[in-house]
């Protein structure tokens, strides 16, 4: 009888211990500090596919997977020979057209004006001489001392000289007036078009060098020297180190407790002894069904809202996809202004 009682007592103790363990697991694991809310999520970052803006063969590459790069750091270059030749050709067209514009704006040279005036004076003297000769022959023709043919030839020569004089006078007037305004405007427009072509050629030459658009880590090197690059073929995949956030979800009953700019603390299993400063930077305006990767206390069909907790990462310890625990104190009176977030991160270094 005592043995049976002892056996029943052992079973009861085992059941009691198991029940307490289950209660601790379901309540102790989900417990959170008073006056705060705990969220579970994963570290998230943005990725950029880096490609050249033109097509040619890659000659050099200066980064490999895992390299940390800075904004404006040179990563790779293309064969730039044809781009340099295009710049030289465009520059020559600009110089030639600039000379045309300068000539039109300056007008005719003094030597050209003197030449036109001299030609007019010569035409004037010739006309006067031939006109006097024609009149003299006409008087002789009246006296029948010359033939009618000689009279007509003399008059024709005088009339032709008069026409040449008028042409020389008009040429002098045009020389003194200078180029037409329309011609100058047209030449200037052509010059501006040539300058635009030169600027485009220079931009295409600059685009033969690929630079990092922001700080980050080279995640993948997709091409190698000798490969034909193009805007459709990425060369690198760059993981941006800023901004970095934890993507988590909050249930609808807790939505009213959150607002943008709230300070938060982030912890990870990889560095359990460390805490990272953060702040609520995004709250989704729409609800969604609970993702399967999210563990909440509600049923799977509950609606949740995505939040992004931006986090300071001064030692570059947080990685994409790393599980993280976010603690948000609920007794905050003020929010963190967006323009102060960088100072907030620097104060945590």
Secondary structure in CASP SS format (residue, H / E / C, confidence):
PFRMAT SS
TARGET T0000
AUTHOR 0000-0000-0000
METHOD secondary structure of the structure
MODEL  1
X C 1.00
X H 1.00
X H 1.00
X H 1.00
X H 1.00
X H 1.00
X H 1.00
X H 1.00
X H 1.00
X H 1.00
X H 1.00
X H 1.00
X H 1.00
X H 1.00
X H 1.00
X H 1.00
X H 1.00
X H 1.00
X H 1.00
X H 1.00
X H 1.00
X H 1.00
X H 1.00
X H 1.00
X H 1.00
X H 1.00
X H 1.00
X H 1.00
X C 1.00
X C 1.00
X C 1.00
X C 1.00
X C 1.00
X C 1.00
X C 1.00
X E 1.00
X E 1.00
X E 1.00
X E 1.00
X E 1.00
X E 1.00
X E 1.00
X E 1.00
X E 1.00
X C 1.00
X C 1.00
X E 1.00
X E 1.00
X E 1.00
X E 1.00
X C 1.00
X C 1.00
X C 1.00
X C 1.00
X C 1.00
X E 1.00
X E 1.00
X E 1.00
X E 1.00
X E 1.00
X E 1.00
X C 1.00
X C 1.00
X C 1.00
X C 1.00
X C 1.00
X C 1.00
X E 1.00
X E 1.00
X C 1.00
X C 1.00
X C 1.00
X C 1.00
X E 1.00
X E 1.00
X E 1.00
X E 1.00
X E 1.00
X C 1.00
X C 1.00
X H 1.00
X H 1.00
X H 1.00
X H 1.00
X H 1.00
X H 1.00
X H 1.00
X H 1.00
X H 1.00
X H 1.00
X H 1.00
X H 1.00
X H 1.00
X H 1.00
X H 1.00
X H 1.00
X H 1.00
X H 1.00
X H 1.00
X H 1.00
X H 1.00
X H 1.00
X H 1.00
X H 1.00
X H 1.00
X H 1.00
X C 1.00
X C 1.00
X C 1.00
X H 1.00
X H 1.00
X H 1.00
X H 1.00
X H 1.00
X H 1.00
X H 1.00
X H 1.00
X H 1.00
X H 1.00
X H 1.00
X H 1.00
X H 1.00
X H 1.00
X H 1.00
X H 1.00
X H 1.00
X H 1.00
X H 1.00
X H 1.00
X H 1.00
X H 1.00
X H 1.00
X H 1.00
X H 1.00
X H 1.00
X H 1.00
X H 1.00
X H 1.00
X H 1.00
X H 1.00
X H 1.00
X H 1.00
X C 1.00
X C 1.00
X C 1.00
X C 1.00
X C 1.00
X H 1.00
X H 1.00
X H 1.00
X H 1.00
X H 1.00
X H 1.00
X H 1.00
X H 1.00
X H 1.00
X H 1.00
X H 1.00
X H 1.00
X H 1.00
X H 1.00
X H 1.00
X H 1.00
X H 1.00
X H 1.00
X H 1.00
X H 1.00
X H 1.00
X H 1.00
X H 1.00
X H 1.00
X H 1.00
X H 1.00
X H 1.00
X H 1.00
X H 1.00
X H 1.00
X C 1.00
X C 1.00
X C 1.00
X H 1.00
X H 1.00
X H 1.00
X H 1.00
X H 1.00
X H 1.00
X H 1.00
X H 1.00
X H 1.00
X H 1.00
X H 1.00
X H 1.00
X H 1.00
X H 1.00
X H 1.00
X H 1.00
X H 1.00
X H 1.00
X H 1.00
X H 1.00
X H 1.00
X H 1.00
X H 1.00
X H 1.00
X H 1.00
X H 1.00
X C 1.00
X C 1.00
X E 1.00
X E 1.00
X E 1.00
X C 1.00
X C 1.00
X C 1.00
X C 1.00
X E 1.00
X E 1.00
X E 1.00
X E 1.00
X E 1.00
X E 1.00
X C 1.00
X C 1.00
X C 1.00
X C 1.00
X C 1.00
X C 1.00
X E 1.00
X E 1.00
X E 1.00
X C 1.00
X C 1.00
X E 1.00
X C 1.00
X C 1.00
X E 1.00
X E 1.00
X E 1.00
X E 1.00
X E 1.00
X C 1.00
X C 1.00
X C 1.00
X C 1.00
X E 1.00
X E 1.00
X E 1.00
X E 1.00
X E 1.00
X E 1.00
X E 1.00
X H 1.00
X H 1.00
X H 1.00
X H 1.00
X H 1.00
X H 1.00
X C 1.00
X C 1.00
X C 1.00
X C 1.00
X C 1.00
X E 1.00
X E 1.00
X E 1.00
X E 1.00
X E 1.00
X E 1.00
X C 1.00
X C 1.00
X C 1.00
X C 1.00
X C 1.00
X C 1.00
X C 1.00
X E 1.00
X E 1.00
X E 1.00
X E 1.00
X E 1.00
X E 1.00
X E 1.00
X E 1.00
X C 1.00
X C 1.00
X C 1.00
X C 1.00
X E 1.00
X E 1.00
X C 1.00
X C 1.00
X C 1.00
X C 1.00
X C 1.00
X C 1.00
X C 1.00
X C 1.00
X C 1.00
X C 1.00
X C 1.00
X C 1.00
X C 1.00
X E 1.00
X E 1.00
X E 1.00
X E 1.00
X E 1.00
X E 1.00
X E 1.00
X E 1.00
X E 1.00
X C 1.00
X C 1.00
X C 1.00
X C 1.00
X C 1.00
X C 1.00
X C 1.00
X C 1.00
X C 1.00
X C 1.00
X C 1.00
X E 1.00
X E 1.00
X E 1.00
X E 1.00
X E 1.00
X E 1.00
X E 1.00
X C 1.00
X C 1.00
X C 1.00
X C 1.00
X C 1.00
X C 1.00
X C 1.00
X C 1.00
X H 1.00
X H 1.00
X H 1.00
X H 1.00
X H 1.00
X H 1.00
X H 1.00
X H 1.00
X H 1.00
X C 1.00
X C 1.00
X C 1.00
END
